[in-house]
Amino acid sequence: MKNKYISNIIICMLSVACLSCSSEYVYICTGLSSAVYHKSDECLGLSRCSGSINKVSLQKAKDLGRRPCKICE
C-alpha cells in the first residue's frame, strides 16, 4: 500500500512538471515569410518583423511549423 501511495505521488509530480513545460511562451512574427520562434521579444531577429509580434505557447509555435531562432536559442 505504501509503495502505491509513493508511486501516485511521483506520477502527480511528473504531471505537474509536464504542465509547467507546456506553459513556456515564445514570440512569433506574423509576417508571411516568418518561420522561427523567439525566446525573447527583444531578439534582434524580431526587429525585421513585417507583421505583428505575438506571444504564444511553445507548443503552438511548434504546431505552426516554427523552428527556434538561431540568434536567441
Rosetta silent file (secondary structure, phi, psi, omega in degrees, C-alpha in Angstrom):
SEQUENCE: MKNKYISNIIICMLSVACLSCSSEYVYICTGLSSAVYHKSDECLGLSRCSGSINKVSLQKAKDLGRRPCKICE
SCORE:     score description
SCORE:     0.000 S_00000001
   1 L     0.000  -41.448 -179.386    0.000    0.000    0.000 S_00000001
   2 H   -63.703  -40.293  179.369    2.831    2.372    0.878 S_00000001
   3 H   -64.347  -38.156  178.798    4.546    1.738   -2.480 S_00000001
   4 H   -65.461  -39.797  178.747    1.317    2.503   -4.353 S_00000001
   5 H   -63.311  -44.602  179.574    0.955    5.776   -2.438 S_00000001
   6 H   -65.220  -39.940  178.123    4.543    6.790   -3.261 S_00000001
   7 H   -61.778  -42.129  178.926    4.009    5.853   -6.922 S_00000001
   8 H   -64.016  -39.097  177.846    0.912    8.059   -7.086 S_00000001
   9 H   -63.666  -44.157 -179.873    2.831   10.994   -5.595 S_00000001
  10 H   -62.990  -42.905  179.285    5.622   10.577   -8.150 S_00000001
  11 H   -62.094  -42.264  178.248    3.117   10.414  -11.024 S_00000001
  12 H   -63.192  -41.356 -179.897    1.432   13.602   -9.783 S_00000001
  13 H   -64.416  -41.194  179.008    4.774   15.400   -9.511 S_00000001
  14 H   -66.549  -37.127  178.281    5.714   14.396  -13.057 S_00000001
  15 H   -63.408  -43.133  178.480    2.332   15.575  -14.336 S_00000001
  16 H   -64.449  -40.174  178.710    2.814   18.985  -12.754 S_00000001
  17 H   -62.484  -40.235  179.012    6.314   19.206  -14.241 S_00000001
  18 H   -67.020  -37.360  178.429    4.920   18.454  -17.702 S_00000001
  19 H   -63.933  -37.960  179.910    2.236   21.110  -17.307 S_00000001
  20 H   -69.956  -29.063  176.814    4.845   23.734  -16.495 S_00000001
  21 H   -66.393  -38.995 -176.325    6.788   22.783  -19.632 S_00000001
  22 H   -75.609  -11.179 -179.165    3.775   23.379  -21.822 S_00000001
  23 L   -94.096    8.332  176.654    3.230   26.848  -20.371 S_00000001
  24 L   -69.921  134.976 -178.041    6.535   28.177  -21.741 S_00000001
  25 E  -110.647  148.150  177.918    5.901   31.137  -24.013 S_00000001
  26 E  -135.157  175.063 -177.441    7.773   32.317  -27.091 S_00000001
  27 E  -120.129  137.373  177.499    7.331   35.120  -29.602 S_00000001
  28 E  -128.583  151.108  173.902    6.497   34.812  -33.275 S_00000001
  29 E   -94.245  139.152 -179.332    6.255   37.289  -36.102 S_00000001
  30 L   -90.664    6.781  178.119    3.073   37.100  -38.167 S_00000001
  31 L   -60.873  153.234 -175.103    4.829   38.210  -41.369 S_00000001
  32 L   -60.270  -34.199 -176.834    4.323   35.987  -44.424 S_00000001
  33 L   -95.392    6.274 -177.175    7.941   34.810  -44.614 S_00000001
  34 L   -71.732  134.048 -177.146    8.353   34.223  -40.869 S_00000001
  35 L  -136.634    4.017 -175.395    9.458   30.683  -39.952 S_00000001
  36 E  -125.937  164.636  171.109   11.013   30.874  -36.475 S_00000001
  37 E  -117.926  156.384 -173.683   10.050   31.470  -32.856 S_00000001
  38 E  -124.013  142.032  178.544   11.996   33.614  -30.406 S_00000001
  39 L   -76.705  -23.860 -177.735   12.651   33.222  -26.682 S_00000001
  40 L  -128.622  142.710  176.450   12.696   36.984  -26.149 S_00000001
  41 L   -76.931   -2.771  177.765   10.549   39.753  -27.569 S_00000001
  42 L  -105.204   12.137  179.435   13.736   41.815  -27.734 S_00000001
  43 L   -62.295  139.688  178.807   15.553   39.409  -30.075 S_00000001
  44 H   -58.001  -33.577  179.716   17.357   41.119  -32.947 S_00000001
  45 H   -61.904  -30.293  179.022   15.609   38.739  -35.360 S_00000001
  46 H   -76.956  -13.888 -179.859   12.238   40.252  -34.464 S_00000001
  47 H   -67.437  -18.002  179.031   13.425   43.731  -35.404 S_00000001
  48 H   -98.410   11.109 -176.599   12.890   42.750  -39.055 S_00000001
  49 L   -65.894  127.689 -179.574    9.314   41.553  -38.479 S_00000001
  50 L   -94.347   -5.668  177.618    6.975   42.792  -41.226 S_00000001
  51 L  -115.352 -146.879  175.942    3.816   41.792  -39.309 S_00000001
  52 L  -100.517  163.435  179.125    2.903   41.923  -35.653 S_00000001
  53 E  -105.048  122.735 -178.790    4.697   40.129  -32.813 S_00000001
  54 E  -116.095  141.402  173.727    2.562   37.637  -30.890 S_00000001
  55 E   -91.329  122.912 -178.877    3.252   35.811  -27.639 S_00000001
  56 E  -136.301  164.759  175.989    2.243   32.145  -27.988 S_00000001
  57 E   -69.717  153.724  178.084    2.958   28.882  -26.193 S_00000001
  58 H   -57.949  -40.804  179.721    5.992   26.955  -27.334 S_00000001
  59 H   -62.161  -41.370  178.927    3.704   24.112  -28.371 S_00000001
  60 H   -62.163  -43.265  178.757    1.591   26.450  -30.526 S_00000001
  61 H   -60.651  -42.312  178.516    4.729   27.758  -32.255 S_00000001
  62 H   -66.925  -39.142  177.877    5.822   24.191  -32.992 S_00000001
  63 H   -62.484  -29.521  178.196    2.329   23.313  -34.215 S_00000001
  64 L   -80.970   -0.135  178.023    2.620   26.242  -36.637 S_00000001
  65 L    84.075   16.039 -179.321    5.812   24.666  -38.008 S_00000001
  66 L   -79.489  148.660  174.527    8.167   27.248  -36.493 S_00000001
  67 E  -112.913  163.814 -179.125   11.768   26.372  -35.631 S_00000001
  68 E   -66.836  145.275  175.341   13.958   28.005  -32.960 S_00000001
  69 L   -67.345  137.626  179.141   15.669   31.288  -33.828 S_00000001
  70 L   -75.539  -18.901 -178.898   19.423   30.870  -34.336 S_00000001
  71 L   -80.772  -47.034 -171.608   20.103   34.209  -32.622 S_00000001
  72 L  -109.184    8.072 -177.920   18.264   33.732  -29.338 S_00000001
  73 L   -66.771    0.000    0.000   18.012   29.947  -28.987 S_00000001
